[in-house]
Amino acid sequence: MFQFKHKHKRETMNPDEPALDVHRLAAGYPGDAHAIHDISFTVQAAERVAIIGPNGAGKSTLFKAIVGLLPFTMGHISIYGVDCRHSHSYVGYVPQHEAVDWSFPLSVYDVVMMGRTRHIGWFGWAGQQDHARVNSLLEELNLSHLANRQIGELSGGQKRRVFIARALAQDTRVLLMDEPFTGVDTVAEQDIVATLDVLAEKGISILLATHDMQKAAQDFDKVMLLRKELLAFGKPEQVMTPDILTKAYGGSLRVFNQGQETVMIVDEHGSGD
C-alpha cells in the first residue's frame, strides 16, 4: 500500500543569531492590514519577555504573525537567522483559553502528540521516537497521570501545561503564550511560572502576553509595551514607568504610592487582543 508522507523542511539554525528577530513588521486582518505596524525587536536565547498593552493593542496579532497563522504585509521575521516561513517548526504557540474547543474528544496524550505532526508528516504514523518524546514531556510537566483524560476535564492550570507540552513536542525553540494566567488560581499561576523557569534553563525563549503588571515586572527579563506599534522594549524598570505606561493606557492607568513602592493599576475589562 502506498503511503504519502509530507514533512516540513527544517532549516539549520545559526546559534549566533538572535532567537527571534522582528524587523519593521506590519500585519493585520482583512480591512485592517496594519493592525500592528513598524514593530522591530530582538529576543535572545532563554530570554523571557512579557508583552503588555491595552485591549486591542495587537498582542495576539503579533503572535499569529510570528507563528504563521496570519500573513504579514511588511517587514521580516527570522528564528535564529532563518526566515520564519522556513522555521515555523521552531516556534510553539499556546493560544488564549477561549480560542480552544475544550469539548473536542481528545485525550491529553492525543493533544501533546499533535505537536509531533511536522515530524511525523500529515499522513504518517507516530513512531517509537514520537511516543518516547510525548511520554517524556508528560512526565517532565507532571502530566503522566492525566494522559488518558479528556482535555476538557482538566483544571485551567493543567490545560495550560498540556498546551505547553504540545508546543515543546515539536522541538520548539521560541514559545509564544497568549494570556496563560487568565482564569487560573494563584497555585496554577505559580505552577506556570515554575514551568517557565524550567524552559528557560533549556534555552527556550518565551514571549508571554499578559495583563498582569506585577508578573510582568517580577518574573520576566524584558517587557514589551504595545499599542498598535512598539512603544517601549527593555528591562521592566525601564519600560514600566508611569510616564511610559500612560502613553499606552491613558486614563485607565492609576498610580498610587505605598511607602517606597509605586503601584500601578490598569482598569480594563475583558481579555481582548
Long-range contacts (C-beta under 8 A, 24 or more apart in sequence): 3-123, 3-124, 4-123, 5-120, 5-121, 5-122, 5-123, 5-124, 6-121, 6-122, 6-123, 7-118, 7-119, 7-120, 7-121, 8-88, 8-89, 8-118, 9-86, 10-87, 10-89, 10-90, 11-82, 11-83, 11-86, 11-87, 12-82, 13-79, 13-80, 13-81, 13-82, 13-87, 13-90, 13-173, 14-80, 14-81, 14-82, 15-45, 15-80, 16-81, 17-78, 17-80, 17-81, 18-42, 18-43, 18-44, 18-78, 18-80, 18-81, 19-43, 19-44, 19-45, 19-46, 19-47, 19-79, 19-80, 19-173, 19-174, 19-205, 20-66, 20-77, 20-78, 20-79, 20-174, 20-205, 20-207, 21-76, 21-77, 21-78, 21-81, 22-66, 22-75, 22-76, 22-77, 23-75, 23-76, 23-77, 24-74, 24-75, 24-76, 25-62, 25-65, 25-72, 25-74, 25-75, 25-76, 25-77, 26-72, 26-73, 26-74, 26-75, 27-61, 27-62, 27-64, 27-65, 27-70, 27-71, 27-72, 27-73, 27-75, 28-61, 28-70, 28-73, 29-61, 29-70, 33-73, 34-73, 35-61, 35-228, 36-61, 36-62, 36-65, 36-226, 36-228, 36-229, 37-74, 37-228, 37-229, 38-229, 38-230, 39-75, 39-226, 39-229, 39-230, 40-75, 40-230, 41-224, 41-230, 41-233, 43-174, 43-205, 43-207, 43-222, 44-205, 45-173, 45-203, 45-205, 46-200, 46-201, 46-202, 46-203, 46-204, 46-205, 47-200, 47-205, 47-206, 47-221, 47-222, 48-196, 48-200, 48-205, 48-206, 48-208, 48-219, 48-220, 48-221, 48-222, 49-205, 49-206, 49-207, 49-208, 49-220, 49-221, 49-222, 49-223, 49-224, 50-208, 50-209, 50-210, 50-215, 50-216, 50-219, 50-220, 50-222, 50-223, 50-224, 50-236, 51-207, 51-208, 51-209, 51-210, 51-223, 51-224, 51-226, 52-209, 52-210, 52-211, 52-213, 52-216, 52-223, 52-224, 52-225, 52-226, 52-248, 53-225, 53-226, 53-227, 53-231, 53-248, 54-227, 54-248, 54-249, 54-252, 54-266, 54-268, 54-272, 55-268, 55-269, 55-270, 55-271, 55-272, 55-273, 56-272, 56-273, 57-226, 57-227, 57-228, 57-248, 57-273, 58-226, 58-227, 58-228, 58-273, 59-178, 59-209, 59-226, 59-273, 60-96, 60-178, 60-209, 60-273, 61-273, 62-226, 63-93, 63-176, 63-178, 63-207, 63-209, 66-91, 66-174, 66-176, 66-207, 67-91, 67-93, 67-176, 69-93, 79-173, 79-174, 80-173, 89-118, 89-170, 89-171, 90-171, 90-172, 90-173, 90-174, 91-172, 91-173, 91-174, 91-175, 91-176, 92-164, 92-166, 92-167, 92-168, 92-170, 92-172, 92-174, 92-175, 92-176, 93-167, 93-175, 93-176, 93-178, 94-160, 94-163, 94-164, 94-167, 94-175, 94-176, 94-177, 94-178, 94-180, 95-163, 95-178, 96-178, 96-179, 96-182, 96-271, 97-156, 97-159, 97-179, 97-182, 97-183, 98-271, 99-178, 100-159, 100-163, 102-151, 102-152, 102-159, 103-152, 104-151, 104-152, 105-150, 106-150, 106-151, 107-147, 107-148, 107-149, 107-150, 107-151, 108-138, 108-143, 108-146, 108-147, 108-148, 108-149, 108-151, 108-154, 108-162, 109-134, 109-138, 109-147, 109-148, 111-151, 111-162, 111-163, 111-166, 112-137, 112-138, 112-143, 112-162, 112-165, 112-166, 112-169, 113-169, 114-166, 114-169, 115-165, 115-166, 115-167, 115-168, 115-169, 115-170, 116-169, 116-170, 117-170, 118-170, 119-170, 119-171, 133-169, 134-165, 134-169, 137-165, 137-168, 137-169, 138-165, 140-165, 140-198, 141-165, 141-195, 155-184, 155-188, 156-183, 156-184, 156-185, 156-188, 157-184, 157-185, 157-187, 157-188, 157-189, 157-191, 157-192, 158-188, 160-184, 160-188, 160-192, 161-191, 161-192, 161-195, 164-195, 164-199, 168-199, 168-204, 172-204, 173-203, 173-204, 173-205, 174-204, 174-205, 174-206, 174-207, 175-199, 175-204, 175-205, 175-206, 175-207, 176-207, 176-208, 177-206, 177-207, 177-208, 177-209, 178-209, 179-209, 179-210, 179-211, 179-271, 180-208, 180-210, 181-210, 181-212, 181-215, 182-211, 182-271, 189-215, 193-219, 211-266, 211-268, 211-271, 213-240, 213-264, 213-265, 213-266, 216-240, 240-264
